[in-house]
Amino acid sequence: MTSMEGKGKGKRLFVLFVIVLVCTFVLVGRLWYLQLAKGEYYARLADGNRMRQLRLLPPRGEIIDRNGEVLVRSKSAFTISVVPGGLGQAGDSSLHILCDVLDLSVEELEEALEKGKGFPYEPVRIIQDVPPETVIAIEENRMNLPGIFIEEEPVREYLTGELASHVIGYMGIISATELQRYGVTYRGSDVVGKSGIEQTYEELLRGEIGALTVEVNALNRPIRTVNVVEPIPGHNITLTLDAHLQKVAEDAFYEHILTLENNPGTQTGAILVINPQTGEILVLASLPGFAPENLIDQSRRNSYYATLSQDQRRPFFNRVTQALFGPGSTFKPITALAILEEGVLAANDRFNATGTSQYGVKDWVINSGLAPFGMINMHDALGMSSNHYFADNGAKVGIDRLSKWMTALGFGAPAGLQLFPGEVNGLVPSREWKREAFSDRASSEQNWYPSDTEQISIGQGFHQMTLIQLAQAYAAIANQGTIFVPQIVKEIKAPDGTVIFRAQPEVAHEVEASQATWDALSEVMKAPIVHPRGTARGVMAGFPYSMAGKTGTWEVPGRVSNGLYIGYAPAEDPEVLVAVVVEQGGGGSSTAAPIARKILDAYFGLDAPTE
């Protein structure tokens, strides 16, 4: 071997040595990177491939009426969940098998899986409250359904059907906006409150999520429980609502509208019953209602929601807090308050009701071809519902002072009820309001005229209000100036039984008026019931307690009028106030007042069968 050959061989060996050395360094470096630098990461990843963490949903809190009757609770049921990453590896055949078992379309399943986007190895809830035969079918197809979990979870159970549905509310799949608002403990497939108490107190009712960590095999089937963090149940909420009285009210409405002649389209309305001395709501009914159970059941939800959304009666619409009505003659007590306080007339002063006001407002007797009322006082005027009396004297009060009293009584602003969706404001008309509202018209139409005030004074003008605002105004009269915040929740208890909230009467505001005015109003408010020609005399005949109240008819051009009644009893020490509106039902004395009478009879135990 020559020296040149020896040098060449040595060079090759050196190169080989360098290559081996570099490879060794690369392998050692990679091992260091995998085991030390990224060891914890890959350990977690490995665990993620064999461990699954299932969220344990807590039993949602109960909703209970004031007498302890459970209206809503949670029951245990089977839920089908899917790990998107596991199912996606199985191909289209598994998707179609799962769709067949769950009776879902591929599109519906893909939409549900989309809710778990971003958590590919965390189970996504697909369908709740499945029957046992569905569970059996999944187990029989287990080999073809990797990534499927069958969990036993609490689901909502509504025990009273449509009763008080606008108070209780309903639940549905969480929206993107809600997901952002509620935070990290919620997932895209979660079901949350959408309205009523279910939405207003969502986070209290929900409780705290638990966790179950399980080890799975290659088919993503659980083989061992690793760890359990128990969920904490939600808070129980006791309402001020009286479920029995609520049912009486709703039944009375549906039964009575069937008796109305010439008004076959009447199917909507609202009822509110409160304790005027505390603000507690005993009945809140918007009619028609809906069945919350059908909106949480996946097999019925889409079709049922579509049916409700297309219903022209608008079942989701809360007519107590969101519908705006003209008050009709139920506004006359407010006009009476302004007449007395502004010194236009005293309660016993005589007024010559010829039947037609200065600007053409007519009494109902004139429209019926009867003789005018003649010389009357405020008691007569309210009892017989004289338009002439209130139009003329309301015009003397003037819109500026009349608007002031409307605002003082709470019109034009929410009453303060904590219930989703919230109340609407309503409308207190004024000179400024008309100028702005009619700004696109001739200046002559923007001006406020005495004829506008006459219409306002008898309840037929521009003003709009909710039923709860009208009820609160009557509560002010009943309480001689004090208006309490309306309350629907009586008590909230933590899972351990600790009371975290107990409602107390809360004064919203005081309406300042003289004692003489309140005393006079207390007397004249009885007139529609006790006056020989009182508009509510016939309906309320035989009621054993003194009563105050007023019927009303809101005339709407081109359609049947709305009928209203608002009253309270006992008149001297009122403990219950009833407000009823029947949309397109006709006059208040024939439509709304009979419903109110049935409610009052039930409240005072007068409807109990005699032995």
C-alpha positions in Angstrom: 0.0 0.0 0.0 1.4 3.3 -1.1 1.4 6.3 1.1 -1.2 7.9 -1.1 -3.5 5.0 -0.7 -3.0 5.1 3.1 -3.8 8.8 3.2 -7.0 8.2 1.1 -8.2 5.4 3.3 -7.5 7.5 6.4 -9.4 10.4 4.9 -12.4 8.1 4.2 -12.4 6.8 7.7 -12.2 10.3 9.1 -15.3 11.3 6.9 -17.1 8.2 8.1 -16.2 9.0 11.7 -17.5 12.6 11.3 -20.8 11.3 9.7 -21.3 8.8 12.5 -20.5 11.5 15.1 -23.0 13.9 13.5 -25.6 11.3 13.3 -25.0 10.4 17.0 -25.3 14.1 17.9 -28.5 14.4 15.9 -30.0 11.3 17.6 -28.9 12.4 21.0 -30.2 15.9 20.3 -33.5 14.6 19.1 -33.9 12.3 22.1 -33.1 15.2 24.3 -35.7 17.4 22.5 -38.4 14.7 22.7 -37.7 13.4 26.2 -36.6 16.5 28.0 -37.5 19.7 26.1 -40.9 18.4 24.8 -41.3 15.4 27.1 -44.2 16.9 29.1 -46.0 18.0 25.9 -45.8 14.5 24.3 -46.7 12.9 27.5 -49.9 15.0 27.6 -50.5 14.2 23.9 -50.1 10.5 24.6 -52.5 10.8 27.5 -54.8 12.7 25.2 -54.9 9.8 22.8 -55.8 7.3 25.5 -57.6 9.6 28.1 -60.9 11.3 27.6 -62.3 13.9 29.9 -66.0 14.0 30.0 -67.8 17.0 31.5 -70.3 16.0 34.2 -73.3 18.4 34.0 -74.9 19.2 37.3 -78.6 18.9 37.9 -80.1 22.2 37.0 -81.8 24.0 39.8 -85.6 23.6 40.4 -88.1 26.3 39.7 -90.9 26.3 42.4 -94.1 28.2 42.9 -94.8 30.2 46.1 -96.6 27.3 47.7 -93.8 24.8 47.1 -95.1 23.2 43.9 -92.2 22.2 41.7 -92.8 23.5 38.2 -89.5 22.6 36.6 -86.8 20.1 37.7 -84.1 17.9 36.2 -84.4 14.2 35.5 -81.7 11.7 34.7 -81.6 10.6 31.0 -79.2 9.1 28.5 -77.1 11.5 26.3 -75.2 10.5 23.2 -71.8 12.3 22.8 -69.2 11.9 20.1 -65.5 12.6 20.0 -65.2 14.3 16.6 -61.6 13.1 16.2 -62.4 9.5 16.9 -65.5 9.4 14.6 -63.8 11.2 11.8 -61.2 8.5 11.5 -63.8 5.8 10.9 -65.0 7.1 7.5 -68.5 7.8 6.1 -69.9 4.4 7.0 -69.8 5.2 10.7 -71.5 8.6 10.1 -74.3 6.9 8.3 -74.7 4.2 10.9 -74.9 6.8 13.6 -77.4 8.9 11.7 -79.6 5.9 11.2 -79.5 4.9 14.9 -80.2 8.5 16.1 -82.7 9.2 13.3 -80.7 12.3 12.2 -79.7 13.5 8.7 -76.0 13.7 7.9 -76.4 17.5 7.8 -77.9 17.6 11.3 -75.1 15.4 12.7 -72.4 17.5 11.0 -74.0 20.7 12.4 -74.0 19.2 15.9 -70.3 18.1 15.5 -69.5 21.7 14.3 -70.4 22.8 17.8 -67.3 21.0 19.1 -64.9 22.6 16.7 -61.7 23.4 18.5 -62.0 20.5 20.9 -61.4 17.5 18.6 -60.7 15.0 21.4 -63.4 16.3 23.8 -66.9 14.6 23.5 -69.6 16.8 21.9 -73.2 16.3 23.0 -75.3 15.2 20.0 -78.7 14.3 21.4 -80.2 14.2 24.9 -82.9 12.1 26.6 -82.6 9.2 24.2 -84.8 6.1 24.7 -83.2 2.8 26.0 -83.7 1.2 22.6 -81.3 3.8 21.1 -78.7 3.0 23.7 -79.1 -0.7 22.9 -78.7 0.0 19.1 -75.5 1.9 19.7 -74.0 -0.9 21.9 -74.9 -3.4 19.2 -73.0 -1.3 16.6 -70.1 -0.4 19.0 -67.4 -1.9 16.7 -68.6 0.4 13.9 -69.0 3.5 16.1 -65.7 4.6 17.6 -65.7 7.7 19.6 -69.3 7.3 20.8 -70.0 7.9 24.5 -73.3 7.1 26.3 -73.6 9.3 29.4 -76.3 9.6 32.0 -77.0 13.3 32.4 -79.7 15.5 33.9 -82.1 17.0 31.4 -84.9 19.5 32.0 -88.4 18.3 32.9 -91.3 20.8 32.7 -94.1 19.5 34.8 -96.9 22.0 34.0 -96.9 22.1 30.2 -97.6 25.5 28.8 -98.5 27.0 32.2 -96.7 30.3 32.9 -94.4 29.6 29.9 -93.4 33.2 29.5 -92.3 33.3 33.2 -90.5 30.0 33.2 -89.0 30.4 29.7 -87.4 27.8 27.5 -83.9 26.4 26.7 -82.0 25.9 23.5 -78.6 25.3 22.0 -76.2 28.1 23.0 -75.5 30.8 20.4 -72.0 32.2 19.5 -72.9 35.4 21.3 -74.0 33.5 24.4 -70.9 31.3 24.3 -68.7 34.4 24.4 -70.7 36.0 27.2 -70.9 33.0 29.5 -67.2 32.0 29.3 -64.9 29.0 29.2 -67.1 26.6 31.2 -69.6 26.5 28.4 -69.3 24.5 25.1 -70.9 25.0 21.7 -73.3 22.0 22.2 -74.5 23.2 25.6 -78.2 24.0 26.2 -78.9 27.3 28.0 -81.9 29.4 29.0 -83.3 31.5 26.2 -86.1 33.4 27.9 -87.9 33.8 31.2 -86.4 32.6 34.5 -84.3 30.0 32.6 -82.4 32.8 30.9 -82.5 35.5 33.6 -80.9 33.2 36.2 -79.0 30.9 33.8 -75.7 30.9 35.7 -77.3 30.3 39.1 -79.6 27.6 37.8 -76.8 25.8 35.9 -74.5 25.0 38.8 -70.8 24.0 38.4 -69.5 21.5 35.9 -67.7 18.4 37.1 -65.3 16.1 35.2 -64.9 12.4 34.6 -61.5 11.3 33.2 -61.6 7.8 31.6 -59.1 5.7 29.8 -60.2 4.5 26.4 -59.1 1.7 24.0 -58.3 1.9 20.3 -62.1 2.1 19.6 -62.4 5.0 21.9 -64.5 2.9 24.2 -64.1 3.6 28.0 -62.2 0.9 29.8 -61.3 2.5 33.1 -62.3 5.5 35.2 -59.2 7.5 36.2 -60.6 10.5 38.1 -64.0 12.1 39.1 -64.7 15.7 40.1 -68.4 15.8 41.1 -70.5 18.6 39.7 -72.3 21.0 42.0 -76.1 21.3 41.5 -77.7 24.6 40.5 -79.6 26.9 42.8 -83.3 26.4 43.4 -85.5 29.4 42.6 -88.9 29.9 44.3 -91.2 32.3 42.5 -93.9 34.6 43.8 -96.2 32.9 41.3 -99.2 31.0 42.5 -99.5 28.0 40.1 -103.1 27.3 41.0 -104.2 30.9 40.4 -102.1 31.0 37.2 -104.0 27.9 35.9 -107.4 29.5 36.9 -106.4 32.6 35.0 -105.3 30.9 31.9 -108.2 28.5 31.8 -110.6 31.4 32.4 -109.2 33.2 29.4 -109.5 30.3 27.0 -112.9 29.3 28.3 -114.3 32.8 28.1 -113.1 33.8 24.6 -115.1 30.8 23.3 -118.3 32.5 24.5 -117.7 35.8 22.8 -120.0 36.5 19.9 -119.0 38.0 16.6 -115.3 37.8 17.5 -114.1 34.4 16.3 -110.5 35.7 15.8 -110.0 36.5 19.5 -107.2 34.2 20.7 -104.6 36.5 22.3 -104.4 38.5 25.5 -102.6 39.0 28.8 -103.3 38.7 32.5 -101.4 40.1 35.4 -102.2 39.6 39.1 -100.1 41.3 41.8 -100.2 42.1 45.4 -100.2 45.9 45.2 -98.8 46.3 48.8 -95.6 44.3 48.1 -95.2 44.1 44.3 -95.3 40.3 44.3 -96.6 38.9 41.0 -99.1 36.1 41.6 -100.1 35.5 37.9 -98.3 36.5 34.7 -100.0 35.1 31.7 -99.4 35.9 28.1 -101.7 34.1 25.8 -101.2 31.9 23.9 -98.2 30.3 25.5 -95.8 27.5 24.4 -94.6 24.1 25.7 -90.9 24.5 26.8 -90.5 20.7 26.8 -90.9 20.7 23.0 -88.1 23.2 22.6 -85.5 21.2 24.5 -86.4 17.8 22.9 -84.2 17.5 19.8 -86.6 15.3 17.9 -89.3 18.0 18.1 -87.5 21.3 18.6 -86.9 22.4 15.0 -90.4 21.7 13.7 -92.0 23.0 16.9 -89.9 26.2 16.9 -90.8 26.8 13.2 -94.5 26.3 14.0 -94.3 28.9 16.8 -92.4 31.3 14.7 -94.9 31.2 11.9 -97.9 31.5 14.2 -99.5 34.9 13.7 -100.5 35.0 17.3 -96.8 35.3 18.3 -96.7 32.8 21.1 -93.1 33.8 22.1 -94.2 37.4 22.6 -94.8 38.4 26.3 -97.9 40.6 26.1 -97.6 41.6 29.8 -94.2 43.4 29.4 -93.6 43.9 25.7 -97.0 44.6 24.0 -98.0 48.2 23.9 -101.7 48.9 24.3 -104.0 52.0 24.2 -105.7 52.0 27.7 -109.2 53.0 26.7 -111.3 54.0 29.6 -109.0 52.3 32.1 -107.0 55.6 31.7 -109.8 57.7 33.2 -108.7 57.2 36.8 -105.4 58.8 35.8 -107.2 61.7 34.2 -109.3 61.9 37.4 -106.1 62.2 39.5 -104.9 65.1 37.3 -108.3 66.8 37.4 -108.3 66.7 41.2 -104.7 67.6 41.8 -104.7 70.5 39.3 -107.9 72.0 40.8 -110.0 71.7 37.7 -112.9 70.1 39.5 -113.6 68.6 43.0 -115.0 65.1 43.1 -118.4 66.3 44.1 -118.6 69.2 41.7 -121.4 68.9 39.2 -120.8 68.8 35.4 -123.4 69.0 32.7 -122.6 66.0 30.5 -124.6 66.8 27.3 -123.0 63.9 25.6 -120.6 65.7 23.3 -117.3 67.5 24.2 -116.1 70.8 22.9 -114.0 69.0 20.2 -116.5 66.3 19.3 -115.8 63.4 21.7 -119.1 61.6 22.3 -120.5 59.6 25.3 -121.4 56.0 24.5 -125.1 56.8 25.3 -125.2 59.2 22.5 -123.7 56.7 20.1 -126.3 54.3 21.3 -129.2 56.7 20.7 -129.9 57.2 24.4 -130.3 60.4 26.5 -127.2 62.2 27.8 -126.1 61.7 31.4 -126.9 65.3 32.4 -125.6 66.7 35.7 -123.0 64.3 37.1 -120.1 64.3 39.5 -116.8 62.4 39.2 -118.4 59.3 40.9 -121.1 59.2 38.2 -118.6 60.0 35.4 -116.2 57.1 36.3 -119.1 54.7 37.1 -120.8 55.3 33.8 -117.6 56.0 31.9 -118.5 59.4 30.6 -116.2 60.5 27.7 -117.6 64.0 27.8 -116.7 64.6 31.4 -113.1 63.4 31.1 -112.5 64.9 27.7 -113.6 68.4 28.6 -112.0 68.4 32.0 -108.8 66.6 30.8 -108.4 69.3 28.2 -108.6 71.9 31.0 -105.8 70.1 32.7 -103.8 70.3 29.5 -101.3 68.0 28.0 -98.3 69.5 29.8 -99.7 68.7 33.2 -101.3 65.4 32.1 -98.0 64.2 30.8 -96.4 65.1 34.1 -98.8 62.9 36.0 -98.4 60.0 33.5 -94.6 60.1 34.1 -95.1 60.3 37.8 -97.2 57.1 37.7 -94.5 55.2 35.8 -95.7 55.4 32.2 -92.9 55.7 29.6 -90.4 53.6 31.6 -89.9 50.0 32.6 -91.6 49.0 35.9 -88.4 47.2 37.0 -89.4 43.5 36.6 -86.3 41.3 36.4 -87.3 38.9 33.6 -85.9 38.3 30.1 -86.8 39.7 27.6 -87.0 43.0 29.3 -89.9 45.5 29.3 -90.5 48.1 26.7 -90.8 51.8 27.6 -94.2 52.7 26.1 -95.0 56.3 25.1 -96.0 59.4 27.1 -97.1 61.9 24.5 -96.2 65.6 24.8 -95.9 68.7 22.6 -92.2 68.0 22.0 -92.9 64.3 21.1 -95.5 65.2 18.5 -93.3 67.8 16.9 -90.6 65.3 16.5 -92.8 62.3 15.6 -94.6 64.4 12.8 -91.5 66.3 11.7 -91.9 65.0 8.1 -95.4 66.5 7.9 -96.8 70.0 7.6 -96.1 72.3 10.6 -99.9 72.4 11.3 -99.8 68.6 11.9 -96.8 69.0 14.3 -98.7 71.3 16.6 -100.5 69.9 19.7 -104.2 70.7 19.9 -106.9 70.5 22.6 -108.6 67.8 20.6 -105.4 65.7 21.1 -105.6 66.2 24.8 -109.3 65.2 24.8 -108.4 61.9 23.1 -105.6 61.3 25.6 -107.9 62.0 28.5 -110.4 59.3 27.6 -107.6 56.7 26.7 -107.9 56.9 22.9 -105.0 59.1 22.0 -101.3 58.7 21.1 -100.2 57.2 24.4 -99.1 53.5 24.5 -98.4 51.4 27.6 -97.8 47.9 28.8 -100.2 46.0 30.9 -97.7 46.0 33.8 -97.4 49.8 33.6 -101.2 50.1 33.8 -101.3 47.8 36.8 -98.6 49.7 38.6 -100.5 53.0 38.1 -103.6 51.4 39.7 -101.4 50.1 42.5 -100.4 53.7 43.1 -104.0 54.6 43.5 -104.7 51.6 45.7 -101.7 52.4 47.9 -102.4 56.1 47.9 -99.2 57.0 46.1 -96.7 54.1 46.8 -95.6 52.0 43.9 -93.5 48.9 44.6 -91.0 47.2 42.3 -92.7 44.2 40.7 -91.1 41.0 41.7 -91.3 37.5 40.3 -88.6 35.7 42.4 -89.4 35.2 46.1 -86.3 33.2 47.2 -83.1 31.6 45.9 -81.4 28.8 47.7 -77.9 27.4 47.2 -77.5 23.6 46.8 -76.7 23.3 50.5 -80.0 25.0 51.4 -78.5 28.4 52.3 -80.9 31.2 51.3 -78.8 33.6 49.2 -81.7 35.9 48.3 -85.1 36.6 49.8 -87.3 39.2 48.3 -88.4 42.2 50.4 -90.9 44.8 49.3 -89.0 47.6 47.5 -90.5 51.0 46.9 -90.0 52.1 43.3 -91.3 55.6 43.9 -93.9 57.7 45.6 -96.5 59.7 43.7 -97.0 63.0 45.5 -100.7 64.0 45.8 -102.8 65.4 48.6 -104.6 63.1 51.0 -107.9 64.6 49.9 -107.2 63.5 46.4 -106.3 60.0 47.4 -109.4 59.8 49.6 -111.6 61.0 46.7 -110.1 58.6 44.3 -110.6 55.7 46.7 -114.3 56.4 46.7 -114.8 57.0 43.0 -112.8 53.9 42.0 -115.7 51.8 43.4 -118.2 53.5 41.1 -117.9 51.1 38.1 -119.0 48.3 40.5 -121.5 50.0 42.8 -123.1 52.7 40.6 -126.6 51.8 39.4 -125.3 52.1 35.8 -121.7 51.0 36.5 -119.9 49.4 33.6 -118.7 46.5 35.8 -121.8 46.3 38.0 -123.3 43.2 36.4 -120.1 41.1 36.2 -119.1 41.9 39.7 -122.6 41.5 41.3 -122.6 39.4 44.4 -118.9 39.7 45.1 -118.7 39.8 49.0 -115.7 42.1 49.3 -115.6 45.8 48.4 -113.9 46.3 45.0 -112.5 49.1 42.9 -111.8 48.9 39.2 -112.5 50.1 35.7 -113.4 48.6 32.4 -111.9 49.9 29.2 -112.3 49.5 25.4 -109.5 50.5 23.1 -110.9 51.3 19.7 -108.7 50.4 16.8 -109.8 51.6 13.4 -110.6 48.7 11.0 -110.7 45.9 13.6 -112.5 44.7 16.7 -111.6 46.7 19.8 -109.4 45.4 22.7 -111.2 44.9 26.0 -109.6 45.7 29.3 -110.3 45.5 33.0 -108.1 46.6 36.0 -109.3 46.3 39.5 -108.3 45.6 43.1 -109.9 44.2 46.3 -110.7 44.8 49.1 -111.0 48.4 48.1 -110.0 49.8 51.5 -107.0 47.5 52.1 -106.1 45.9 48.7 -104.2 42.7 48.7 -104.8 41.6 45.1 -104.9 43.6 41.8 -106.0 42.0 38.6 -105.3 43.4 35.1 -106.7 41.8 32.0 -106.6 42.6 28.3 -108.3 40.6 25.6 -107.1 41.6 22.1 -109.8 42.1 19.5 -112.4 40.8 22.0 -114.8 43.8 22.1 -115.8 45.9 25.1 -114.0 45.5 28.4 -117.1 44.8 30.5 -118.0 41.8 28.3 -114.6 40.4 27.6 -112.0 41.2 30.2 -114.1 41.8 33.4 -115.6 38.2 33.4 -112.1 36.8 33.4 -111.0 39.0 36.2 -114.1 38.0 38.2 -113.2 34.3 38.0 -109.6 35.1 39.1 -110.9 37.1 42.1 -113.3 34.3 43.0 -110.5 31.8 43.0 -108.2 34.1 45.0 -110.7 34.6 47.8 -111.8 31.0 47.7 -115.3 31.7 46.4 -115.0 29.1 43.6 -114.7 26.2 46.0 -117.5 23.6 45.6 -120.1 23.7 48.4 -120.9 20.5 50.3 
